[in-house]
Amino acid sequence: MRRIPHIGAAIVLVCAAAAVASSQTPRLGDVAPNVSLARLPLTFEKNTGRYDKRVKFLTRAGGATVFFTDTGAVMVLP
């Protein structure tokens, strides 16, 4: 299995985008520190030729899309 660079930072970005896109953005003190990332509804899709060839995987959350390449991640906000 090939490791995607900066996957932790990308997950944080996806979570932040989901919070920004929601109708009620939580304040810093409103988020419980023990929330498990394993419970977040994130799915990753392999690029099968539908997107630019540099995109290896992508995920969507809260209206945002994150494209993962060999060198980083690109977030597209609604």
PyMOL Python script that loads the backbone (N, CA, C, O; Angstrom):
from pymol import cmd

cmd.read_pdbstr("""\
ATOM      1  N   MET A   1       0.840  -1.172   0.000  1.00  0.00           N
ATOM      2  CA  MET A   1       0.000   0.000   0.000  1.00  0.00           C
ATOM      3  C   MET A   1       0.886   1.236   0.000  1.00  0.00           C
ATOM      4  O   MET A   1       1.857   1.306   0.754  1.00  0.00           O
ATOM      5  N   ARG A   2       0.568   2.181  -0.815  1.00  0.00           N
ATOM      6  CA  ARG A   2       1.367   3.385  -0.960  1.00  0.00           C
ATOM      7  C   ARG A   2       0.880   4.453  -0.002  1.00  0.00           C
ATOM      8  O   ARG A   2      -0.322   4.700   0.099  1.00  0.00           O
ATOM      9  N   ARG A   3       1.790   5.079   0.693  1.00  0.00           N
ATOM     10  CA  ARG A   3       1.441   6.110   1.660  1.00  0.00           C
ATOM     11  C   ARG A   3       1.263   7.444   0.957  1.00  0.00           C
ATOM     12  O   ARG A   3       2.064   7.817   0.100  1.00  0.00           O
ATOM     13  N   ILE A   4       0.208   8.160   1.323  1.00  0.00           N
ATOM     14  CA  ILE A   4      -0.059   9.481   0.754  1.00  0.00           C
ATOM     15  C   ILE A   4       0.555  10.522   1.685  1.00  0.00           C
ATOM     16  O   ILE A   4       0.223  10.548   2.870  1.00  0.00           O
ATOM     17  N   PRO A   5       1.453  11.389   1.175  1.00  0.00           N
ATOM     18  CA  PRO A   5       2.072  12.406   2.017  1.00  0.00           C
ATOM     19  C   PRO A   5       1.034  13.362   2.592  1.00  0.00           C
ATOM     20  O   PRO A   5       0.055  13.702   1.928  1.00  0.00           O
ATOM     21  N   HIS A   6       1.252  13.785   3.813  1.00  0.00           N
ATOM     22  CA  HIS A   6       0.436  14.817   4.443  1.00  0.00           C
ATOM     23  C   HIS A   6      -1.020  14.406   4.628  1.00  0.00           C
ATOM     24  O   HIS A   6      -1.892  15.274   4.635  1.00  0.00           O
ATOM     25  N   ILE A   7      -1.316  13.115   4.778  1.00  0.00           N
ATOM     26  CA  ILE A   7      -2.704  12.670   4.911  1.00  0.00           C
ATOM     27  C   ILE A   7      -3.336  13.225   6.176  1.00  0.00           C
ATOM     28  O   ILE A   7      -4.524  13.547   6.179  1.00  0.00           O
ATOM     29  N   GLY A   8      -2.566  13.344   7.250  1.00  0.00           N
ATOM     30  CA  GLY A   8      -3.120  13.897   8.492  1.00  0.00           C
ATOM     31  C   GLY A   8      -3.566  15.338   8.315  1.00  0.00           C
ATOM     32  O   GLY A   8      -4.649  15.714   8.762  1.00  0.00           O
ATOM     33  N   ALA A   9      -2.746  16.139   7.674  1.00  0.00           N
ATOM     34  CA  ALA A   9      -3.110  17.532   7.427  1.00  0.00           C
ATOM     35  C   ALA A   9      -4.311  17.629   6.503  1.00  0.00           C
ATOM     36  O   ALA A   9      -5.154  18.510   6.673  1.00  0.00           O
ATOM     37  N   ALA A  10      -4.399  16.738   5.533  1.00  0.00           N
ATOM     38  CA  ALA A  10      -5.528  16.756   4.610  1.00  0.00           C
ATOM     39  C   ALA A  10      -6.826  16.414   5.327  1.00  0.00           C
ATOM     40  O   ALA A  10      -7.869  17.001   5.037  1.00  0.00           O
ATOM     41  N   ILE A  11      -6.771  15.467   6.260  1.00  0.00           N
ATOM     42  CA  ILE A  11      -7.971  15.116   7.017  1.00  0.00           C
ATOM     43  C   ILE A  11      -8.423  16.305   7.858  1.00  0.00           C
ATOM     44  O   ILE A  11      -9.619  16.573   7.965  1.00  0.00           O
ATOM     45  N   VAL A  12      -7.483  17.008   8.445  1.00  0.00           N
ATOM     46  CA  VAL A  12      -7.824  18.200   9.216  1.00  0.00           C
ATOM     47  C   VAL A  12      -8.466  19.241   8.306  1.00  0.00           C
ATOM     48  O   VAL A  12      -9.445  19.877   8.699  1.00  0.00           O
ATOM     49  N   LEU A  13      -7.936  19.426   7.099  1.00  0.00           N
ATOM     50  CA  LEU A  13      -8.515  20.382   6.156  1.00  0.00           C
ATOM     51  C   LEU A  13      -9.928  19.993   5.754  1.00  0.00           C
ATOM     52  O   LEU A  13     -10.801  20.854   5.650  1.00  0.00           O
ATOM     53  N   VAL A  14     -10.164  18.710   5.527  1.00  0.00           N
ATOM     54  CA  VAL A  14     -11.500  18.241   5.158  1.00  0.00           C
ATOM     55  C   VAL A  14     -12.471  18.497   6.296  1.00  0.00           C
ATOM     56  O   VAL A  14     -13.594  18.947   6.066  1.00  0.00           O
ATOM     57  N   CYS A  15     -12.052  18.217   7.509  1.00  0.00           N
ATOM     58  CA  CYS A  15     -12.909  18.452   8.673  1.00  0.00           C
ATOM     59  C   CYS A  15     -13.220  19.940   8.828  1.00  0.00           C
ATOM     60  O   CYS A  15     -14.351  20.315   9.136  1.00  0.00           O
ATOM     61  N   ALA A  16     -12.220  20.774   8.613  1.00  0.00           N
ATOM     62  CA  ALA A  16     -12.423  22.215   8.712  1.00  0.00           C
ATOM     63  C   ALA A  16     -13.380  22.699   7.626  1.00  0.00           C
ATOM     64  O   ALA A  16     -14.230  23.551   7.885  1.00  0.00           O
ATOM     65  N   ALA A  17     -13.249  22.168   6.425  1.00  0.00           N
ATOM     66  CA  ALA A  17     -14.142  22.557   5.335  1.00  0.00           C
ATOM     67  C   ALA A  17     -15.570  22.141   5.628  1.00  0.00           C
ATOM     68  O   ALA A  17     -16.507  22.883   5.335  1.00  0.00           O
ATOM     69  N   ALA A  18     -15.743  20.969   6.199  1.00  0.00           N
ATOM     70  CA  ALA A  18     -17.078  20.504   6.554  1.00  0.00           C
ATOM     71  C   ALA A  18     -17.698  21.418   7.602  1.00  0.00           C
ATOM     72  O   ALA A  18     -18.890  21.717   7.542  1.00  0.00           O
ATOM     73  N   ALA A  19     -16.891  21.863   8.563  1.00  0.00           N
ATOM     74  CA  ALA A  19     -17.394  22.763   9.599  1.00  0.00           C
ATOM     75  C   ALA A  19     -17.761  24.119   9.022  1.00  0.00           C
ATOM     76  O   ALA A  19     -18.784  24.693   9.396  1.00  0.00           O
ATOM     77  N   VAL A  20     -16.939  24.642   8.111  1.00  0.00           N
ATOM     78  CA  VAL A  20     -17.204  25.935   7.489  1.00  0.00           C
ATOM     79  C   VAL A  20     -18.449  25.868   6.619  1.00  0.00           C
ATOM     80  O   VAL A  20     -19.232  26.817   6.585  1.00  0.00           O
ATOM     81  N   ALA A  21     -18.639  24.761   5.920  1.00  0.00           N
ATOM     82  CA  ALA A  21     -19.771  24.626   5.017  1.00  0.00           C
ATOM     83  C   ALA A  21     -21.078  24.341   5.739  1.00  0.00           C
ATOM     84  O   ALA A  21     -22.145  24.500   5.146  1.00  0.00           O
ATOM     85  N   SER A  22     -21.031  23.931   6.981  1.00  0.00           N
ATOM     86  CA  SER A  22     -22.263  23.633   7.720  1.00  0.00           C
ATOM     87  C   SER A  22     -22.972  24.926   8.080  1.00  0.00           C
ATOM     88  O   SER A  22     -22.368  25.999   8.091  1.00  0.00           O
ATOM     89  N   SER A  23     -24.263  24.812   8.374  1.00  0.00           N
ATOM     90  CA  SER A  23     -25.050  26.003   8.689  1.00  0.00           C
ATOM     91  C   SER A  23     -24.678  26.589  10.044  1.00  0.00           C
ATOM     92  O   SER A  23     -24.850  27.789  10.259  1.00  0.00           O
ATOM     93  N   GLN A  24     -24.172  25.771  10.961  1.00  0.00           N
ATOM     94  CA  GLN A  24     -23.751  26.253  12.268  1.00  0.00           C
ATOM     95  C   GLN A  24     -22.287  25.883  12.471  1.00  0.00           C
ATOM     96  O   GLN A  24     -21.968  24.735  12.781  1.00  0.00           O
ATOM     97  N   THR A  25     -21.423  26.833  12.300  1.00  0.00           N
ATOM     98  CA  THR A  25     -19.999  26.586  12.484  1.00  0.00           C
ATOM     99  C   THR A  25     -19.703  26.525  13.977  1.00  0.00           C
ATOM    100  O   THR A  25     -19.994  27.479  14.698  1.00  0.00           O
ATOM    101  N   PRO A  26     -19.126  25.413  14.458  1.00  0.00           N
ATOM    102  CA  PRO A  26     -18.840  25.318  15.884  1.00  0.00           C
ATOM    103  C   PRO A  26     -17.714  26.262  16.288  1.00  0.00           C
ATOM    104  O   PRO A  26     -16.788  26.511  15.516  1.00  0.00           O
ATOM    105  N   ARG A  27     -17.807  26.778  17.494  1.00  0.00           N
ATOM    106  CA  ARG A  27     -16.734  27.583  18.042  1.00  0.00           C
ATOM    107  C   ARG A  27     -15.680  26.638  18.605  1.00  0.00           C
ATOM    108  O   ARG A  27     -15.970  25.469  18.858  1.00  0.00           O
ATOM    109  N   LEU A  28     -14.479  27.124  18.800  1.00  0.00           N
ATOM    110  CA  LEU A  28     -13.366  26.296  19.255  1.00  0.00           C
ATOM    111  C   LEU A  28     -13.710  25.542  20.532  1.00  0.00           C
ATOM    112  O   LEU A  28     -13.373  24.364  20.649  1.00  0.00           O
ATOM    113  N   GLY A  29     -14.360  26.175  21.483  1.00  0.00           N
ATOM    114  CA  GLY A  29     -14.706  25.540  22.748  1.00  0.00           C
ATOM    115  C   GLY A  29     -15.844  24.546  22.647  1.00  0.00           C
ATOM    116  O   GLY A  29     -16.055  23.765  23.574  1.00  0.00           O
ATOM    117  N   ASP A  30     -16.595  24.551  21.535  1.00  0.00           N
ATOM    118  CA  ASP A  30     -17.744  23.661  21.370  1.00  0.00           C
ATOM    119  C   ASP A  30     -17.360  22.260  20.921  1.00  0.00           C
ATOM    120  O   ASP A  30     -18.175  21.343  21.028  1.00  0.00           O
ATOM    121  N   VAL A  31     -16.169  22.070  20.430  1.00  0.00           N
ATOM    122  CA  VAL A  31     -15.755  20.775  19.891  1.00  0.00           C
ATOM    123  C   VAL A  31     -15.107  19.961  21.000  1.00  0.00           C
ATOM    124  O   VAL A  31     -14.141  20.400  21.623  1.00  0.00           O
ATOM    125  N   ALA A  32     -15.646  18.772  21.238  1.00  0.00           N
ATOM    126  CA  ALA A  32     -15.096  17.909  22.280  1.00  0.00           C
ATOM    127  C   ALA A  32     -13.729  17.392  21.858  1.00  0.00           C
ATOM    128  O   ALA A  32     -13.584  16.944  20.721  1.00  0.00           O
ATOM    129  N   PRO A  33     -12.725  17.435  22.721  1.00  0.00           N
ATOM    130  CA  PRO A  33     -11.381  17.005  22.332  1.00  0.00           C
ATOM    131  C   PRO A  33     -11.256  15.501  22.124  1.00  0.00           C
ATOM    132  O   PRO A  33     -10.274  15.050  21.535  1.00  0.00           O
ATOM    133  N   ASN A  34     -12.219  14.714  22.587  1.00  0.00           N
ATOM    134  CA  ASN A  34     -12.118  13.267  22.451  1.00  0.00           C
ATOM    135  C   ASN A  34     -12.902  12.711  21.264  1.00  0.00           C
ATOM    136  O   ASN A  34     -13.179  11.513  21.217  1.00  0.00           O
ATOM    137  N   VAL A  35     -13.262  13.561  20.309  1.00  0.00           N
ATOM    138  CA  VAL A  35     -13.969  13.097  19.122  1.00  0.00           C
ATOM    139  C   VAL A  35     -13.022  12.233  18.293  1.00  0.00           C
ATOM    140  O   VAL A  35     -11.903  12.644  17.984  1.00  0.00           O
ATOM    141  N   SER A  36     -13.469  11.059  17.946  1.00  0.00           N
ATOM    142  CA  SER A  36     -12.624  10.119  17.207  1.00  0.00           C
ATOM    143  C   SER A  36     -12.702  10.382  15.706  1.00  0.00           C
ATOM    144  O   SER A  36     -13.796  10.487  15.150  1.00  0.00           O
ATOM    145  N   LEU A  37     -11.545  10.489  15.047  1.00  0.00           N
ATOM    146  CA  LEU A  37     -11.534  10.659  13.590  1.00  0.00           C
ATOM    147  C   LEU A  37     -12.085   9.432  12.892  1.00  0.00           C
ATOM    148  O   LEU A  37     -12.565   9.530  11.763  1.00  0.00           O
ATOM    149  N   ALA A  38     -12.028   8.285  13.536  1.00  0.00           N
ATOM    150  CA  ALA A  38     -12.542   7.057  12.924  1.00  0.00           C
ATOM    151  C   ALA A  38     -14.045   7.109  12.726  1.00  0.00           C
ATOM    152  O   ALA A  38     -14.574   6.364  11.902  1.00  0.00           O
ATOM    153  N   ARG A  39     -14.749   7.961  13.452  1.00  0.00           N
ATOM    154  CA  ARG A  39     -16.200   8.046  13.314  1.00  0.00           C
ATOM    155  C   ARG A  39     -16.638   9.060  12.273  1.00  0.00           C
ATOM    156  O   ARG A  39     -17.830   9.152  11.979  1.00  0.00           O
ATOM    157  N   LEU A  40     -15.722   9.815  11.712  1.00  0.00           N
ATOM    158  CA  LEU A  40     -16.090  10.792  10.696  1.00  0.00           C
ATOM    159  C   LEU A  40     -16.479  10.084   9.395  1.00  0.00           C
ATOM    160  O   LEU A  40     -15.861   9.088   9.019  1.00  0.00           O
ATOM    161  N   PRO A  41     -17.500  10.597   8.713  1.00  0.00           N
ATOM    162  CA  PRO A  41     -17.954   9.941   7.479  1.00  0.00           C
ATOM    163  C   PRO A  41     -17.106  10.321   6.265  1.00  0.00           C
ATOM    164  O   PRO A  41     -17.604  10.961   5.340  1.00  0.00           O
ATOM    165  N   LEU A  42     -15.844   9.934   6.263  1.00  0.00           N
ATOM    166  CA  LEU A  42     -14.960  10.233   5.142  1.00  0.00           C
ATOM    167  C   LEU A  42     -14.735   8.978   4.319  1.00  0.00           C
ATOM    168  O   LEU A  42     -14.421   7.917   4.858  1.00  0.00           O
ATOM    169  N   THR A  43     -14.894   9.105   3.030  1.00  0.00           N
ATOM    170  CA  THR A  43     -14.550   8.013   2.124  1.00  0.00           C
ATOM    171  C   THR A  43     -13.587   8.566   1.090  1.00  0.00           C
ATOM    172  O   THR A  43     -13.683   9.728   0.696  1.00  0.00           O
ATOM    173  N   PHE A  44     -12.667   7.734   0.656  1.00  0.00           N
ATOM    174  CA  PHE A  44     -11.674   8.143  -0.320  1.00  0.00           C
ATOM    175  C   PHE A  44     -11.885   7.343  -1.590  1.00  0.00           C
ATOM    176  O   PHE A  44     -12.058   6.125  -1.551  1.00  0.00           O
ATOM    177  N   GLU A  45     -11.868   8.043  -2.722  1.00  0.00           N
ATOM    178  CA  GLU A  45     -12.046   7.404  -4.029  1.00  0.00           C
ATOM    179  C   GLU A  45     -10.733   7.420  -4.785  1.00  0.00           C
ATOM    180  O   GLU A  45     -10.005   8.412  -4.752  1.00  0.00           O
ATOM    181  N   LYS A  46     -10.431   6.334  -5.460  1.00  0.00           N
ATOM    182  CA  LYS A  46      -9.272   6.300  -6.333  1.00  0.00           C
ATOM    183  C   LYS A  46      -9.655   6.964  -7.657  1.00  0.00           C
ATOM    184  O   LYS A  46     -10.747   6.728  -8.173  1.00  0.00           O
ATOM    185  N   ASN A  47      -8.779   7.779  -8.200  1.00  0.00           N
ATOM    186  CA  ASN A  47      -9.027   8.407  -9.496  1.00  0.00           C
ATOM    187  C   ASN A  47      -8.846   7.359 -10.588  1.00  0.00           C
ATOM    188  O   ASN A  47      -7.749   6.839 -10.789  1.00  0.00           O
ATOM    189  N   THR A  48      -9.910   7.063 -11.274  1.00  0.00           N
ATOM    190  CA  THR A  48      -9.869   6.057 -12.341  1.00  0.00           C
ATOM    191  C   THR A  48      -9.859   6.701 -13.718  1.00  0.00           C
ATOM    192  O   THR A  48     -10.283   6.084 -14.696  1.00  0.00           O
ATOM    193  N   GLY A  49      -9.377   7.941 -13.803  1.00  0.00           N
ATOM    194  CA  GLY A  49      -9.281   8.631 -15.078  1.00  0.00           C
ATOM    195  C   GLY A  49     -10.312   9.722 -15.261  1.00  0.00           C
ATOM    196  O   GLY A  49     -10.310  10.403 -16.287  1.00  0.00           O
ATOM    197  N   ARG A  50     -11.185   9.904 -14.298  1.00  0.00           N
ATOM    198  CA  ARG A  50     -12.225  10.928 -14.399  1.00  0.00           C
ATOM    199  C   ARG A  50     -11.654  12.332 -14.173  1.00  0.00           C
ATOM    200  O   ARG A  50     -12.165  13.310 -14.719  1.00  0.00           O
ATOM    201  N   TYR A  51     -10.604  12.424 -13.375  1.00  0.00           N
ATOM    202  CA  TYR A  51      -9.999  13.704 -13.043  1.00  0.00           C
ATOM    203  C   TYR A  51      -8.596  13.790 -13.630  1.00  0.00           C
ATOM    204  O   TYR A  51      -8.109  12.831 -14.230  1.00  0.00           O
ATOM    205  N   ASP A  52      -7.955  14.927 -13.459  1.00  0.00           N
ATOM    206  CA  ASP A  52      -6.583  15.145 -13.920  1.00  0.00           C
ATOM    207  C   ASP A  52      -5.703  13.969 -13.505  1.00  0.00           C
ATOM    208  O   ASP A  52      -5.879  13.408 -12.424  1.00  0.00           O
ATOM    209  N   LYS A  53      -4.767  13.604 -14.357  1.00  0.00           N
ATOM    210  CA  LYS A  53      -3.934  12.418 -14.113  1.00  0.00           C
ATOM    211  C   LYS A  53      -3.040  12.560 -12.884  1.00  0.00           C
ATOM    212  O   LYS A  53      -2.553  11.556 -12.363  1.00  0.00           O
ATOM    213  N   ARG A  54      -2.816  13.781 -12.412  1.00  0.00           N
ATOM    214  CA  ARG A  54      -2.010  13.974 -11.201  1.00  0.00           C
ATOM    215  C   ARG A  54      -2.770  13.587  -9.934  1.00  0.00           C
ATOM    216  O   ARG A  54      -2.160  13.316  -8.900  1.00  0.00           O
ATOM    217  N   VAL A  55      -4.105  13.559 -10.016  1.00  0.00           N
ATOM    218  CA  VAL A  55      -4.934  13.207  -8.858  1.00  0.00           C
ATOM    219  C   VAL A  55      -4.897  11.698  -8.667  1.00  0.00           C
ATOM    220  O   VAL A  55      -5.214  10.934  -9.579  1.00  0.00           O
ATOM    221  N   LYS A  56      -4.500  11.277  -7.456  1.00  0.00           N
ATOM    222  CA  LYS A  56      -4.450   9.847  -7.134  1.00  0.00           C
ATOM    223  C   LYS A  56      -5.715   9.407  -6.408  1.00  0.00           C
ATOM    224  O   LYS A  56      -6.288   8.362  -6.715  1.00  0.00           O
ATOM    225  N   PHE A  57      -6.150  10.223  -5.432  1.00  0.00           N
ATOM    226  CA  PHE A  57      -7.345   9.936  -4.648  1.00  0.00           C
ATOM    227  C   PHE A  57      -8.082  11.245  -4.401  1.00  0.00           C
ATOM    228  O   PHE A  57      -7.510  12.323  -4.559  1.00  0.00           O
ATOM    229  N   LEU A  58      -9.353  11.153  -4.012  1.00  0.00           N
ATOM    230  CA  LEU A  58     -10.119  12.324  -3.643  1.00  0.00           C
ATOM    231  C   LEU A  58     -11.127  11.967  -2.566  1.00  0.00           C
ATOM    232  O   LEU A  58     -11.459  10.798  -2.373  1.00  0.00           O
ATOM    233  N   THR A  59     -11.606  12.978  -1.874  1.00  0.00           N
ATOM    234  CA  THR A  59     -12.656  12.810  -0.876  1.00  0.00           C
ATOM    235  C   THR A  59     -13.520  14.062  -0.891  1.00  0.00           C
ATOM    236  O   THR A  59     -13.081  15.137  -1.299  1.00  0.00           O
ATOM    237  N   ARG A  60     -14.754  13.899  -0.437  1.00  0.00           N
ATOM    238  CA  ARG A  60     -15.700  15.021  -0.381  1.00  0.00           C
ATOM    239  C   ARG A  60     -16.287  15.092   1.023  1.00  0.00           C
ATOM    240  O   ARG A  60     -16.564  14.066   1.644  1.00  0.00           O
ATOM    241  N   ALA A  61     -16.474  16.326   1.520  1.00  0.00           N
ATOM    242  CA  ALA A  61     -17.095  16.528   2.829  1.00  0.00           C
ATOM    243  C   ALA A  61     -17.618  17.946   2.913  1.00  0.00           C
ATOM    244  O   ALA A  61     -16.911  18.899   2.583  1.00  0.00           O
ATOM    245  N   GLY A  62     -18.841  18.083   3.348  1.00  0.00           N
ATOM    246  CA  GLY A  62     -19.417  19.409   3.550  1.00  0.00           C
ATOM    247  C   GLY A  62     -19.424  20.279   2.313  1.00  0.00           C
ATOM    248  O   GLY A  62     -19.323  21.501   2.428  1.00  0.00           O
ATOM    249  N   GLY A  63     -19.539  19.694   1.137  1.00  0.00           N
ATOM    250  CA  GLY A  63     -19.536  20.450  -0.102  1.00  0.00           C
ATOM    251  C   GLY A  63     -18.151  20.712  -0.668  1.00  0.00           C
ATOM    252  O   GLY A  63     -18.025  21.150  -1.812  1.00  0.00           O
ATOM    253  N   ALA A  64     -17.110  20.452   0.115  1.00  0.00           N
ATOM    254  CA  ALA A  64     -15.728  20.643  -0.343  1.00  0.00           C
ATOM    255  C   ALA A  64     -15.204  19.336  -0.931  1.00  0.00           C
ATOM    256  O   ALA A  64     -15.649  18.251  -0.557  1.00  0.00           O
ATOM    257  N   THR A  65     -14.265  19.453  -1.845  1.00  0.00           N
ATOM    258  CA  THR A  65     -13.593  18.294  -2.420  1.00  0.00           C
ATOM    259  C   THR A  65     -12.101  18.466  -2.216  1.00  0.00           C
ATOM    260  O   THR A  65     -11.564  19.557  -2.411  1.00  0.00           O
ATOM    261  N   VAL A  66     -11.424  17.385  -1.819  1.00  0.00           N
ATOM    262  CA  VAL A  66      -9.969  17.418  -1.660  1.00  0.00           C
ATOM    263  C   VAL A  66      -9.380  16.395  -2.621  1.00  0.00           C
ATOM    264  O   VAL A  66      -9.735  15.217  -2.592  1.00  0.00           O
ATOM    265  N   PHE A  67      -8.471  16.869  -3.475  1.00  0.00           N
ATOM    266  CA  PHE A  67      -7.778  16.022  -4.434  1.00  0.00           C
ATOM    267  C   PHE A  67      -6.369  15.762  -3.900  1.00  0.00           C
ATOM    268  O   PHE A  67      -5.651  16.704  -3.564  1.00  0.00           O
ATOM    269  N   PHE A  68      -5.972  14.496  -3.821  1.00  0.00           N
ATOM    270  CA  PHE A  68      -4.644  14.128  -3.332  1.00  0.00           C
ATOM    271  C   PHE A  68      -3.750  13.769  -4.504  1.00  0.00           C
ATOM    272  O   PHE A  68      -4.118  12.965  -5.360  1.00  0.00           O
ATOM    273  N   THR A  69      -2.563  14.379  -4.532  1.00  0.00           N
ATOM    274  CA  THR A  69      -1.570  14.094  -5.569  1.00  0.00           C
ATOM    275  C   THR A  69      -0.355  13.456  -4.896  1.00  0.00           C
ATOM    276  O   THR A  69      -0.363  13.215  -3.689  1.00  0.00           O
ATOM    277  N   ASP A  70       0.675  13.189  -5.673  1.00  0.00           N
ATOM    278  CA  ASP A  70       1.918  12.645  -5.098  1.00  0.00           C
ATOM    279  C   ASP A  70       2.628  13.642  -4.193  1.00  0.00           C
ATOM    280  O   ASP A  70       3.403  13.247  -3.323  1.00  0.00           O
ATOM    281  N   THR A  71       2.371  14.921  -4.390  1.00  0.00           N
ATOM    282  CA  THR A  71       3.113  15.945  -3.654  1.00  0.00           C
ATOM    283  C   THR A  71       2.284  16.725  -2.636  1.00  0.00           C
ATOM    284  O   THR A  71       2.839  17.538  -1.897  1.00  0.00           O
ATOM    285  N   GLY A  72       0.984  16.505  -2.578  1.00  0.00           N
ATOM    286  CA  GLY A  72       0.180  17.260  -1.627  1.00  0.00           C
ATOM    287  C   GLY A  72      -1.296  17.074  -1.866  1.00  0.00           C
ATOM    288  O   GLY A  72      -1.734  16.073  -2.434  1.00  0.00           O
ATOM    289  N   ALA A  73      -2.065  18.065  -1.416  1.00  0.00           N
ATOM    290  CA  ALA A  73      -3.517  18.025  -1.535  1.00  0.00           C
ATOM    291  C   ALA A  73      -4.027  19.362  -2.012  1.00  0.00           C
ATOM    292  O   ALA A  73      -3.454  20.402  -1.688  1.00  0.00           O
ATOM    293  N   VAL A  74      -5.119  19.343  -2.795  1.00  0.00           N
ATOM    294  CA  VAL A  74      -5.756  20.553  -3.286  1.00  0.00           C
ATOM    295  C   VAL A  74      -7.201  20.525  -2.824  1.00  0.00           C
ATOM    296  O   VAL A  74      -7.931  19.578  -3.116  1.00  0.00           O
ATOM    297  N   MET A  75      -7.625  21.575  -2.092  1.00  0.00           N
ATOM    298  CA  MET A  75      -8.991  21.637  -1.598  1.00  0.00           C
ATOM    299  C   MET A  75      -9.795  22.616  -2.442  1.00  0.00           C
ATOM    300  O   MET A  75      -9.355  23.736  -2.701  1.00  0.00           O
ATOM    301  N   VAL A  76     -10.973  22.183  -2.865  1.00  0.00           N
ATOM    302  CA  VAL A  76     -11.878  23.027  -3.618  1.00  0.00           C
ATOM    303  C   VAL A  76     -13.110  23.258  -2.743  1.00  0.00           C
ATOM    304  O   VAL A  76     -13.827  22.314  -2.411  1.00  0.00           O
ATOM    305  N   LEU A  77     -13.349  24.511  -2.375  1.00  0.00           N
ATOM    306  CA  LEU A  77     -14.483  24.856  -1.526  1.00  0.00           C
ATOM    307  C   LEU A  77     -15.682  25.261  -2.384  1.00  0.00           C
ATOM    308  O   LEU A  77     -15.520  25.748  -3.503  1.00  0.00           O
ATOM    309  N   PRO A  78     -16.891  25.055  -1.845  1.00  0.00           N
ATOM    310  CA  PRO A  78     -18.098  25.421  -2.617  1.00  0.00           C
ATOM    311  C   PRO A  78     -18.231  26.914  -2.779  1.00  0.00           C
ATOM    312  O   PRO A  78     -19.185  27.385  -3.398  1.00  0.00           O
TER     313      PRO A  78
END
""", "prot")
cmd.dss("prot")
cmd.show_as("cartoon", "prot")
cmd.util.cbc("prot")
cmd.orient("prot")
